Amino acid sequence: MLLRMSAIALMFVACSSQLPSAEPEFDAAGLQRISERMTEFVHRGQISGAVTLIATPDRVVHLAAVGKTGPATDQAMQPDSLFRIASMTKTVTATGLMQLVEQGKLSVDDPVEKHISSFTGQKLKDGTPSRPVTIRDVLTHTAGLAQPGGKETEGLNLEQIVDLIGRKPLEFPPGSKWQYSSGLTVAGRLIEIASGESYAEYLQRHIFDPLEMKDTTFRLSPDQAGRLAVTCKPGEQPGTLAAVEIPDPTVERTPNPSGGLFSTAADMARFYQAILNGGQLGDVRLLPAARVQQMTQILTPGLVTGFTPGNGWGLGWCVLEKPQGVTRLLMPGTYGHGGAWGTQAWVDPQRKLIFILMIQRSGFGNSDASDVRDAFTEAALSAYHGVETTTAKFTEFHGYSRAVELTLGQPRARAVLCPQAGGRVLEYYVDGRRALYLDDEDRPRTDGKPASMSAGRFDFGPELTVPAHPEIWSGTWTAEITGPHSARLVSPHSPKAGVQVLRDFELHPPTLTGASRLSCRQTLVNVSDQPREYCHWGRSFSPGGGICLIPLQGTSRFPAKYAMYEDSAIINVRNTDEKIRERDGFLEILAPPRKPKLGFDSSAGWLAYLRPDNTLFVKRFPVDPDRVYNEAAGLTLSVWYPAGPRIELEPIGPREKLQPGDAASFTEDWWLLDHPFPAAGENIDLKRLREQVERQTAPAR
């Protein structure tokens, strides 16, 4: 059952099937799967309970609680349970400071010493004078601030703590590297100086009260303390948990701008909704949209930042640059923050979604890279299907009930994707021309057998060494509409191959000199705990009976410029075949050769297939002669051309050496052009064909 958003409940319940829809589409069973996945961690003794939340700019579409509030209690976790959100506090502090920047009371480029005298004349640890630390430096964790010890700050107020930080020598020259620090503590003191209010009072008056965040505070009431989840650690026996003793949350302490807040999932959702909406929620405006953009863009280019790979840093916010590992399913530009006790909150501005995970635990390693976060994100996005429009929607096609159709107007272009059997392209069509061979028997199956050899497939190799992966080759994928002409398909995990695959497809309109194209980007993610080697492998099928053209570029290692796969896996590099000829800088495969599988090492980065109906199917793909190609015989391209109704066109990528969590992508671009098929006894004008391909399919990357 597919759901569209309605009013908040513990689970999202209303549905609609109107097309086109302006609302995101969620799968009810998929949303329920979030709680099931969290319950698995409860049963394994990794968490005592959890609260999960998904929100859009104006609605909460999923809010659920599982498990208990602690390991030694029968108190069920509730949607309004409170949590220590630790460093998630930093994003709130940064937002408060940016309000004062907007008011002109300070600037992010101000030296901190302009406002706090203890930062005057700072030096490095070796005594070398340093340039002044700026507010930008402290917000991006690039200031080089030394961390005061816990006992050093006992009994001190915020002013005294920040003065202590300012008097310490710097760890490194400001701006030269990223190092997690107490910079947001300095930001909290700057709020006090610029506003004339205490830090906690400022947040209460200017953020919490306006947004009606009634359970967000630095000090709990007795009633709130009764709803506080217990922080857990691994117990003495495997699979058990023990409570962590924490300071009394009802006792007043110096508010910690870097990590002192208590909150609920629903409260934090209101804060993140305001940020996602460009600084505004309802009638309440926290910041202008330009300030939100400034705060949530990457300001640390070239620096290694964060606690998971692929991140940059904004003004108090972690910003995802290159999704991989635990962030692999999120979009670039996603921003948010985690907390030391396991809480996570992330805003995906491309999808306009908010993901909040509330757990409380210690001693389980890096919370930003936790398996609980990974499972929550994957379950949440598996339930999300995007926003349907008239040009990107779910439809029935060739017996598949949940195919994805992407269309363009003029020229009329259509791509149909199949998440139900292997994440394939079932059809690519431009102005009456079709690229793919689709077998009539290629229908949904219930016997567990793979679909027939047809349509636009993709795979990964090396063919002879990568374990079989039927879950990916013919299993059920999830599908998400990502734009007006684009969609993403995501595979299940393959335990044996240790990989998960993401495929992003987009129809592009014609350029001034070029034709419409379909881009197909495959991303391989190593989801195992071991290093792996893969290569990308396109495997699309077109109708047989045409002429395949391989442009020759670079020095071939094969005397015949191609290799033929003989019986018993013998690769013949000295073969000659009357159906294959070299002419005018091309290899022409005129008809099915003696053996159907051929391999090539050309570095041209494209191939073409001309059909008798005057359709020229062109594929472009990247080739790097300086990299290792680990498919058999070091191929950059393969063709399988048997007698019968189809031919398989197979671009191959270079070796990808991926550590656990690493990702690598490979893109094919497809065009369908008009070009005359030669009459009997005539040849293709290869010079004209090359000029046409170069003119109409100029590389887009």
KOLRO-795439 format. One record per residue (C-alpha): residue number from 1; residue in three letters; z, x, y. Coordinates in steps of 0.05 Angstrom, whole numbers. Last residue first. Example, Ala and Ser with C-alpha at 12.3 -4.5 7.8 and 13.67 -1.06 7.14 Angstrom:
REC    nr   rest        Z        X        Y
REC     2    ser      143      273      -21
REC     1    ala      156      246      -90
***
This chain:
REC    nr   rest        Z        X        Y
REC   701    arg     -363      612      309
REC   700    ala     -422      566      322
REC   699    pro     -475      610      290
REC   698    ala     -544      590      316
REC   697    thr     -570      536      270
REC   696    gln     -629      507      308
REC   695    arg     -661      570      336
REC   694    glu     -645      619      281
REC   693    val     -664      568      228
REC   692    gln     -729      552      263
REC   691    glu     -747      625      272
REC   690    arg     -733      639      199
REC   689    leu     -776      580      178
REC   688    arg     -834      603      222
REC   687    lys     -831      672      193
REC   686    leu     -826      644      123
REC   685    asp     -889      602      128
REC   684    ile     -879      571       60
REC   683    asn     -936      585       12
REC   682    glu     -996      545      -11
REC   681    gly    -1025      531      -80
REC   680    ala     -997      460      -82
REC   679    ala     -975      438      -13
REC   678    pro     -916      474       19
REC   677    phe     -855      433       39
REC   676    pro     -857      421      114
REC   675    his     -791      430      153
REC   674    asp     -743      379      182
REC   673    leu     -672      402      186
REC   672    leu     -606      385      152
REC   671    trp     -550      432      174
REC   670    trp     -486      455      141
REC   669    asp     -432      503      166
REC   668    glu     -389      538      115
REC   667    thr     -320      563      136
REC   666    phe     -271      609      101
REC   665    ser     -195      609      112
REC   664    ala     -137      652       89
REC   663    ala      -63      634       81
REC   662    asp        0      674       67
REC   661    gly       62      640       39
REC   660    pro       72      690      -17
REC   659    gln       29      751       -2
REC   658    leu      -46      740       -1
REC   657    lys     -101      790      -16
REC   656    glu     -165      753        1
REC   655    arg     -227      784      -29
REC   654    pro     -291      766        7
REC   653    gly     -322      697        9
REC   652    ile     -376      667      -36
REC   651    pro     -432      619      -16
REC   650    glu     -453      577      -76
REC   649    leu     -514      531      -77
REC   648    glu     -518      491     -142
REC   647    ile     -585      460     -161
REC   646    arg     -595      391     -191
REC   645    pro     -638      343     -230
REC   644    gly     -659      383     -291
REC   643    ala     -676      454     -310
REC   642    pro     -620      498     -286
REC   641    tyr     -612      529     -217
REC   640    trp     -544      560     -206
REC   639    val     -544      601     -142
REC   638    ser     -493      654     -121
REC   637    leu     -476      686      -55
REC   636    thr     -435      744      -29
REC   635    leu     -431      777      -97
REC   634    gly     -390      838     -116
REC   633    ala     -416      841     -188
REC   632    ala     -364      789     -210
REC   631    glu     -328      758     -150
REC   630    asn     -284      811     -117
REC   629    tyr     -322      822      -52
REC   628    val     -289      880      -16
REC   627    arg     -296      881       60
REC   626    asp     -340      925      103
REC   625    pro     -402      882       91
REC   624    asp     -368      822      123
REC   623    val     -404      757      111
REC   622    pro     -389      692      146
REC   621    phe     -423      627      125
REC   620    arg     -485      589      144
REC   619    lys     -516      536      100
REC   618    val     -584      506      112
REC   617    phe     -615      445       77
REC   616    leu     -688      439       96
REC   615    thr     -715      369       81
REC   614    asn     -790      363       75
REC   613    asp     -786      311       19
REC   612    pro     -806      366      -31
REC   611    arg     -739      401      -17
REC   610    leu     -727      467       20
REC   609    tyr     -661      502        7
REC   608    ala     -636      552       57
REC   607    leu     -586      610       56
REC   606    trp     -541      641      107
REC   605    gly     -495      700      121
REC   604    ala     -549      755      122
REC   603    ser     -504      803       83
REC   602    ser     -544      799       19
REC   601    asp     -506      813      -45
REC   600    phe     -539      762      -91
REC   599    gly     -522      728     -158
REC   598    leu     -563      683     -203
REC   597    lys     -543      632     -256
REC   596    pro     -600      590     -287
REC   595    lys     -629      637     -338
REC   594    arg     -705      639     -345
REC   593    pro     -713      614     -273
REC   592    pro     -711      541     -248
REC   591    ala     -765      536     -194
REC   590    leu     -791      575     -134
REC   589    ile     -731      619     -122
REC   588    glu     -757      656      -61
REC   587    leu     -723      721      -42
REC   586    phe     -734      733       31
REC   585    gly     -755      789       78
REC   584    asp     -829      772       80
REC   583    arg     -835      761        5
REC   582    glu     -792      776      -56
REC   581    arg     -806      733     -117
REC   580    ile     -767      691     -166
REC   579    lys     -800      642     -215
REC   578    glu     -838      698     -249
REC   577    asp     -773      732     -267
REC   576    thr     -755      805     -264
REC   575    asn     -687      829     -287
REC   574    arg     -659      896     -268
REC   573    val     -589      872     -248
REC   572    asn     -573      837     -313
REC   571    ile     -501      812     -316
REC   570    ile     -479      802     -388
REC   569    ala     -429      745     -395
REC   568    ser     -447      734     -469
REC   567    asp     -515      705     -450
REC   566    glu     -549      731     -387
REC   565    tyr     -526      723     -315
REC   564    met     -583      746     -270
REC   563    ala     -571      794     -212
REC   562    tyr     -611      797     -148
REC   561    lys     -646      846     -102
REC   560    ala     -688      869     -161
REC   559    pro     -658      939     -160
REC   558    phe     -589      909     -147
REC   557    arg     -542      946     -100
REC   556    ser     -576      913      -41
REC   555    thr     -580      949       25
REC   554    gly     -568      901       83
REC   553    gln     -604      836       97
REC   552    leu     -647      793       52
REC   551    pro     -655      720       68
REC   550    ile     -645      678        5
REC   549    leu     -692      618        1
REC   548    cys     -685      563      -52
REC   547    ile     -748      522      -66
REC   546    gly     -741      450      -87
REC   545    gly     -744      409     -151
REC   544    gly     -669      398     -159
REC   543    pro     -626      351     -117
REC   542    ser     -568      388      -83
REC   541    phe     -502      408     -112
REC   540    ser     -447      443      -72
REC   539    arg     -405      499     -100
REC   538    gly     -373      540      -44
REC   537    trp     -328      596      -68
REC   536    his     -271      628      -30
REC   535    cys     -240      691      -60
REC   534    tyr     -171      700      -89
REC   533    glu     -119      754      -99
REC   532    arg      -45      736     -107
REC   531    pro       22      767      -89
REC   530    gln       79      731     -125
REC   529    asp      127      674     -106
REC   528    ser       73      621     -110
REC   527    val       48      576      -54
REC   526    asn       -9      624      -35
REC   525    val      -48      582       14
REC   524    leu     -124      577       11
REC   523    thr     -159      546       72
REC   522    gln     -228      516       65
REC   521    arg     -268      500      127
REC   520    cys     -328      454      122
REC   519    ser     -369      445      186
REC   518    leu     -422      391      186
REC   517    arg     -479      402      234
REC   516    ser     -523      366      285
REC   515    ala     -583      407      307
REC   514    gly     -589      464      356
REC   513    thr     -624      480      421
REC   512    leu     -585      438      471
REC   511    thr     -529      426      420
REC   510    pro     -530      371      368
REC   509    pro     -465      333      354
REC   508    his     -413      363      307
REC   507    leu     -386      329      244
REC   506    glu     -319      358      223
REC   505    phe     -288      375      156
REC   504    asp     -222      410      142
REC   503    arg     -204      429       71
REC   502    leu     -133      451       53
REC   501    val     -120      483      -15
REC   500    gln      -53      498      -49
REC   499    val      -48      559      -93
REC   498    gly       -6      591     -148
REC   497    ala      -64      590     -198
REC   496    lys      -18      568     -254
REC   495    pro       25      520     -213
REC   494    ser      -35      488     -177
REC   493    his       -5      451     -118
REC   492    pro      -38      384     -101
REC   491    ser      -97      388      -54
REC   490    val     -102      371       20
REC   489    leu     -163      337       52
REC   488    arg     -171      339      128
REC   487    ala     -215      296      171
REC   486    ser     -261      300      231
REC   485    his     -308      258      274
REC   484    pro     -261      220      320
REC   483    gly     -204      266      301
REC   482    thr     -155      285      246
REC   481    ile     -166      231      194
REC   480    glu     -120      250      137
REC   479    ala     -133      251       62
REC   478    thr      -88      269        4
REC   477    trp     -118      298      -59
REC   476    thr     -124      269     -129
REC   475    gly     -144      317     -183
REC   474    ser     -214      342     -203
REC   473    trp     -217      415     -183
REC   472    ile     -148      420     -152
REC   471    glu     -105      392     -208
REC   470    pro     -155      422     -257
REC   469    his     -136      493     -238
REC   468    ala     -159      541     -291
REC   467    pro     -130      610     -281
REC   466    val     -165      658     -233
REC   465    thr     -194      718     -270
REC   464    leu     -266      704     -290
REC   463    glu     -285      659     -232
REC   462    pro     -256      703     -179
REC   461    gly     -245      651     -152
REC   460    phe     -240      591     -107
REC   459    asp     -273      523     -106
REC   458    phe     -315      477      -63
REC   457    arg     -355      417      -84
REC   456    gly     -408      378      -47
REC   455    ala     -436      327      -97
REC   454    ser     -447      335     -172
REC   453    met     -423      365     -236
REC   452    ser     -389      304     -267
REC   451    ala     -317      285     -253
REC   450    pro     -263      318     -294
REC   449    lys     -234      283     -355
REC   448    gly     -167      248     -350
REC   447    asp     -193      184     -384
REC   446    thr     -184      140     -323
REC   445    arg     -246      160     -285
REC   444    pro     -271      145     -215
REC   443    arg     -347      151     -213
REC   442    asp     -396      209     -216
REC   441    glu     -439      176     -270
REC   440    asp     -493      160     -219
REC   439    asp     -495      234     -203
REC   438    leu     -493      253     -130
REC   437    tyr     -541      308     -109
REC   436    leu     -527      328      -38
REC   435    ala     -564      343       27
REC   434    arg     -591      275       47
REC   433    arg     -644      263      100
REC   432    gly     -649      194      131
REC   431    asp     -631      216      201
REC   430    val     -575      263      178
REC   429    tyr     -537      252      113
REC   428    tyr     -481      289       79
REC   427    glu     -453      251       19
REC   426    leu     -398      259      -33
REC   425    val     -363      317        1
REC   424    arg     -306      338      -45
REC   423    gly     -230      339      -47
REC   422    gly     -226      341     -123
REC   421    ala     -229      269     -145
REC   420    gln     -194      217     -103
REC   419    pro     -199      256      -37
REC   418    cys     -274      242      -32
REC   417    leu     -309      255       34
REC   416    val     -369      218       62
REC   415    ala     -409      252      117
REC   414    arg     -456      214      162
REC   413    ala     -505      232      217
REC   412    arg     -550      187      259
REC   411    pro     -582      231      311
REC   410    gln     -556      200      353
REC   409    gly     -491      165      335
REC   408    leu     -443      207      293
REC   407    thr     -406      187      230
REC   406    leu     -347      208      187
REC   405    glu     -330      166      126
REC   404    val     -268      180       84
REC   403    ala     -267      154       12
REC   402    arg     -208      112       -9
REC   401    ser     -238       61      -58
REC   400    tyr     -283      109      -96
REC   399    gly     -336       68     -133
REC   398    his     -395      102     -100
REC   397    phe     -364       91      -32
REC   396    glu     -306       48       -8
REC   395    thr     -282       62       62
REC   394    phe     -230       99      102
REC   393    lys     -248      113      174
REC   392    ala     -276      162      224
REC   391    thr     -331      138      271
REC   390    thr     -305       67      282
REC   389    thr     -236       95      289
REC   388    glu     -178      106      240
REC   387    val     -116      143      262
REC   386    gly      -85      193      214
REC   385    his      -69      186      140
REC   384    tyr        4      204      138
REC   383    ala       43      197       73
REC   382    ser       22      267       49
REC   381    leu       44      291      117
REC   380    ala      116      268      107
REC   379    ala      119      293       35
REC   378    glu       93      361       55
REC   377    thr      140      368      115
REC   376    phe      201      346       75
REC   375    ala      185      391       16
REC   374    asp      176      452       61
REC   373    arg      239      437      100
REC   372    val      278      432       35
REC   371    asp      245      496        9
REC   370    ser      274      533       68
REC   369    ala      232      576      114
REC   368    asp      266      556      179
REC   367    ser      333      554      143
REC   366    asn      329      627      124
REC   365    gly      377      637       66
REC   364    phe      418      587       27
REC   363    gly      487      611       49
REC   362    ser      501      554       96
REC   361    arg      488      479       93
REC   360    gln      482      417      135
REC   359    ile      419      374      131
REC   358    met      380      336      184
REC   357    leu      304      339      182
REC   356    ile      264      314      241
REC   355    phe      188      310      244
REC   354    ile      154      285      307
REC   353    leu       81      263      307
REC   352    lys       27      262      361
REC   351    arg      -24      288      310
REC   350    gln      -48      342      357
REC   349    pro       20      347      391
REC   348    asp       58      364      326
REC   347    val      131      363      347
REC   346    trp      182      397      303
REC   345    ala      256      387      290
REC   344    gln      296      424      236
REC   343    thr      369      423      215
REC   342    gly      390      474      163
REC   341    trp      457      499      188
REC   340    ala      426      555      229
REC   339    gly      383      507      269
REC   338    gly      309      500      275
REC   337    his      264      494      335
REC   336    gly      203      457      361
REC   335    tyr      129      466      375
REC   334    thr       64      450      339
REC   333    gly        7      484      375
REC   332    pro      -32      500      313
REC   331    met      -28      440      266
REC   330    leu       24      432      211
REC   329    leu        6      435      137
REC   328    arg       15      510      129
REC   327    thr       82      513      166
REC   326    val      124      531      104
REC   325    gly       74      585       86
REC   324    gln       19      589      137
REC   323    pro       -1      557      203
REC   322    lys      -26      607      255
REC   321    glu        0      595      326
REC   320    leu       62      552      318
REC   319    val      106      549      380
REC   318    cys      181      563      381
REC   317    trp      212      534      444
REC   316    gly      258      563      497
REC   315    leu      202      577      546
REC   314    gly      146      589      496
REC   313    trp      147      633      434
REC   312    gly       94      651      383
REC   311    asn       93      636      309
REC   310    gly       50      656      250
REC   309    pro      104      683      204
REC   308    thr      171      648      196
REC   307    phe      236      669      231
REC   306    gly      207      676      300
REC   305    thr      165      726      337
REC   304    val      117      784      326
REC   303    leu       89      800      395
REC   302    gly       14      802      413
REC   301    pro       17      743      460
REC   300    thr       88      721      478
REC   299    leu       79      663      525
REC   298    ile       55      611      474
REC   297    gln       54      542      504
REC   296    thr      112      493      500
REC   295    met      147      505      567
REC   294    gln       84      508      609
REC   293    gln       58      445      577
REC   292    val      123      410      589
REC   291    arg      122      433      662
REC   290    ala       51      406      671
REC   289    ala       72      339      641
REC   288    pro      123      329      696
REC   287    leu      195      333      671
REC   286    leu      251      287      649
REC   285    arg      218      221      667
REC   284    val      254      158      646
REC   283    asp      216       92      652
REC   282    gly      195       93      580
REC   281    leu      203      163      554
REC   280    gln      172      217      599
REC   279    gly      163      292      596
REC   278    gly       91      295      573
REC   277    asn       99      241      521
REC   276    leu      114      293      467
REC   275    ile      173      317      509
REC   274    ala      201      247      518
REC   273    gln      191      233      444
REC   272    tyr      228      297      428
REC   271    phe      290      273      466
REC   270    arg      287      204      436
REC   269    ala      279      234      366
REC   268    met      341      277      379
REC   267    asp      382      215      387
REC   266    ala      354      183      324
REC   265    ala      366      244      281
REC   264    thr      439      248      305
REC   263    ser      473      300      349
REC   262    phe      524      355      355
REC   261    leu      509      410      405
REC   260    gly      535      481      408
REC   259    gly      476      528      395
REC   258    ser      448      570      451
REC   257    pro      478      531      509
REC   256    asn      548      538      478
REC   255    pro      597      491      510
REC   254    thr      665      526      522
REC   253    arg      712      490      476
REC   252    glu      747      422      475
REC   251    val      776      402      407
REC   250    thr      744      343      372
REC   249    pro      698      387      329
REC   248    asp      757      421      295
REC   247    pro      730      490      277
REC   246    ile      690      493      212
REC   245    glu      711      503      140
REC   244    val      651      505       95
REC   243    ala      653      454       38
REC   242    ala      632      474      -32
REC   241    leu      569      458      -69
REC   240    thr      549      459     -142
REC   239    gly      484      475     -178
REC   238    pro      508      541     -204
REC   237    gln      584      545     -208
REC   236    glu      627      576     -154
REC   235    gly      596      531     -101
REC   234    pro      538      546      -55
REC   233    lys      554      528       17
REC   232    cys      563      461       51
REC   231    thr      571      437      123
REC   230    val      602      368      121
REC   229    ala      564      313      156
REC   228    leu      599      285      218
REC   227    arg      609      209      217
REC   226    gly      685      213      221
REC   225    ala      679      263      277
REC   224    gln      642      210      317
REC   223    asp      701      163      312
REC   222    pro      750      218      331
REC   221    ser      707      235      391
REC   220    leu      662      295      384
REC   219    arg      654      351      433
REC   218    phe      589      386      453
REC   217    thr      552      320      455
REC   216    thr      494      279      430
REC   215    asp      516      212      401
REC   214    lys      497      167      459
REC   213    met      428      195      472
REC   212    glu      410      139      519
REC   211    leu      351      178      548
REC   210    pro      378      175      619
REC   209    asp      449      190      594
REC   208    phe      431      249      551
REC   207    ile      382      285      597
REC   206    his      403      289      671
REC   205    arg      475      265      671
REC   204    gln      497      292      603
REC   203    leu      457      356      608
REC   202    tyr      487      370      677
REC   201    glu      558      354      655
REC   200    ala      552      403      597
REC   199    tyr      528      460      642
REC   198    ser      578      447      697
REC   197    glu      548      422      761
REC   196    gly      526      460      824
REC   195    ser      454      451      802
REC   194    ala      425      522      810
REC   193    ile      488      559      789
REC   192    glu      506      513      731
REC   191    ile      435      512      704
REC   190    leu      433      588      710
REC   189    arg      494      590      665
REC   188    gly      457      551      612
REC   187    ala      397      597      618
REC   186    val      442      657      605
REC   185    thr      464      622      541
REC   184    leu      390      611      528
REC   183    gly      380      686      528
REC   182    ser      433      697      476
REC   181    ser      383      733      432
REC   180    tyr      328      731      381
REC   179    gln      287      793      390
REC   178    trp      215      795      415
REC   177    lys      184      859      439
REC   176    ser      161      897      502
REC   175    gly      176      842      553
REC   174    pro      241      874      576
REC   173    pro      249      947      555
REC   172    phe      293      951      493
REC   171    glu      365      939      471
REC   170    leu      390      929      542
REC   169    pro      457      957      563
REC   168    lys      514      906      567
REC   167    arg      538      883      636
REC   166    gly      494      822      637
REC   165    ile      520      796      570
REC   164    leu      592      801      595
REC   163    asp      573      765      659
REC   162    val      542      711      614
REC   161    ile      607      702      575
REC   160    gln      649      701      639
REC   159    glu      607      647      671
REC   158    leu      607      606      607
REC   157    asn      682      606      600
REC   156    leu      719      658      560
REC   155    gly      773      643      509
REC   154    glu      740      682      453
REC   153    thr      676      716      479
REC   152    glu      689      787      454
REC   151    lys      715      759      388
REC   150    gly      646      733      371
REC   149    gly      611      798      387
REC   148    pro      565      801      448
REC   147    gln      491      804      433
REC   146    ala      451      855      472
REC   145    leu      394      827      515
REC   144    gly      326      859      506
REC   143    ala      294      807      553
REC   142    thr      239      784      505
REC   141    his      276      723      477
REC   140    thr      225      676      510
REC   139    leu      275      640      555
REC   138    val      311      705      574
REC   137    asp      246      740      592
REC   136    arg      219      682      633
REC   135    ile      285      682      673
REC   134    thr      269      754      690
REC   133    val      303      819      669
REC   132    pro      296      872      724
REC   131    arg      257      934      705
REC   130    ser      299      982      666
REC   129    pro      333     1048      683
REC   128    thr      340     1096      624
REC   127    gly      412     1104      602
REC   126    asp      396     1110      528
REC   125    lys      419     1038      515
REC   124    leu      371     1013      569
REC   123    lys      394     1001      640
REC   122    gln      412      941      683
REC   121    gly      416      951      758
REC   120    thr      437      880      775
REC   119    phe      448      834      716
REC   118    ser      522      824      733
REC   117    ser      500      794      800
REC   116    ile      475      729      771
REC   115    his      424      690      813
REC   114    lys      377      743      840
REC   113    glu      399      787      782
REC   112    val      361      740      735
REC   111    pro      297      765      766
REC   110    asp      257      704      787
REC   109    asp      192      693      748
REC   108    val      217      628      716
REC   107    ser      230      603      786
REC   106    leu      293      575      818
REC   105    lys      317      515      858
REC   104    gly      245      491      867
REC   103    gln      259      422      838
REC   102    glu      211      437      781
REC   101    val      250      499      765
REC   100    leu      313      455      763
REC    99    gln      281      409      712
REC    98    met      258      471      675
REC    97    leu      331      491      665
REC    96    gly      348      425      633
REC    95    thr      288      430      586
REC    94    ala      308      501      566
REC    93    thr      378      477      549
REC    92    val      351      420      507
REC    91    thr      305      468      470
REC    90    lys      362      515      458
REC    89    thr      407      462      427
REC    88    met      362      463      365
REC    87    ser      399      529      356
REC    86    ala      459      495      324
REC    85    ile      445      422      306
REC    84    arg      515      407      281
REC    83    phe      502      340      249
REC    82    leu      522      268      260
REC    81    ser      509      211      212
REC    80    asp      471      153      244
REC    79    pro      421      144      187
REC    78    gln      480      144      138
REC    77    met      501      194       85
REC    76    ala      545      159       35
REC    75    gln      620      173       36
REC    74    asp      641      187      -35
REC    73    thr      669      255      -14
REC    72    ala      678      324      -43
REC    71    pro      608      352      -34
REC    70    gly      596      324       35
REC    69    thr      561      268       75
REC    68    lys      533      240       11
REC    67    gly      462      230      -15
REC    66    val      402      200       20
REC    65    ala      389      175       91
REC    64    ala      324      146      118
REC    63    leu      287      137      183
REC    62    his      212      129      181
REC    61    val      164      100      232
REC    60    val      205      113      295
REC    59    arg      163       89      353
REC    58    asp      137      108      422
REC    57    pro      107      178      419
REC    56    thr      106      177      343
REC    55    ala      167      187      299
REC    54    ile      185      212      230
REC    53    leu      258      218      210
REC    52    thr      298      247      152
REC    51    val      373      245      141
REC    50    ala      400      288       85
REC    49    gly      453      293       32
REC    48    ser      498      342       -7
REC    47    ile      444      395       -6
REC    46    gln      423      448      -57
REC    45    gly      460      418     -116
REC    44    arg      399      404     -158
REC    43    his      412      329     -155
REC    42    val      416      332      -79
REC    41    phe      351      372      -76
REC    40    glu      317      318     -119
REC    39    thr      345      265      -72
REC    38    met      307      298      -14
REC    37    arg      242      291      -54
REC    36    glu      256      218      -69
REC    35    ser      273      204        3
REC    34    ile      206      232       25
REC    33    arg      170      196      -32
REC    32    gln      189      130        1
REC    31    leu      143      149       59
REC    30    gly       88      163        9
REC    29    ala       97       97      -25
REC    28    ala       90       62       42
REC    27    asp       27      102       61
REC    26    phe       21      114      135
REC    25    glu      -35       98      184
REC    24    pro      -31      119      256
REC    23    glu      -43       64      307
REC    22    ala     -104       54      351
REC    21    ser     -140       19      294
REC    20    pro     -214        7      286
REC    19    leu     -210      -32      243
REC    18    gln     -155      -81      227
REC    17    ser     -118      -72      162
REC    16    ser      -47      -84      183
REC    15    cys       22      -69      155
REC    14    ala       95      -75      171
REC    13    val      151      -41      132
REC    12    phe      174       27      158
REC    11    met      240       46      126
REC    10    leu      309       43      156
REC     9    ala      279       -2      208
REC     8    ile      244       11      273
REC     7    ala      192      -39      297
REC     6    ser      120      -35      272
REC     5    met       73       21      252
REC     4    arg       16       14      204
REC     3    leu       26       15      129
REC     2    leu      -18       27       68
REC     1    met        0        0        0
***
